[in-house]
Amino acid sequence: MTTPTLRIVAIGSARALTQAELDGLFAEIGIYVSRTPM
């Protein structure tokens, strides 16, 4: 049951999840850098 619509929805949700994970990763890096004395 792989229709083009389902495939587009799956790709879109995967990209959204990846973007959310990247945002979380950058937030963690920012917290880590701000806590680490340079």
N, C-alpha and C positions, 0 to 999 in steps of 0.2 A: 504493500500500500504506500509506495513512495510517489506521491504526486508532487509536481513542481511547487505547489502552494505550501505543502508541509515542509518541503526541503528549504524553501525561503524562510519559513517561520523558524525552523531549526537553526539555520545559519544566523538569523537575526538574534535569536535568544542566546546562541553561543557567543556572538560578538558582544552582546550586552553583558553577559556574565564575565567575559574576559576583561571588558572595560572596568567593570565593578571590582574585579580582583586586582587590576592594575592600580585603581584608585586606592584600594586598601593597602597595597604594597607600598605605594608612594607615601601614604600616610604613616605607615610603620617606619619607613626609612627616615621620614622627616622627624618623627618622635625620637628615633634612635640618634640621629645626628644632633638634635637639639639637646639631648641628655649627655652626649659625649663631649667633654671639654676638648677644644681644638688646641 
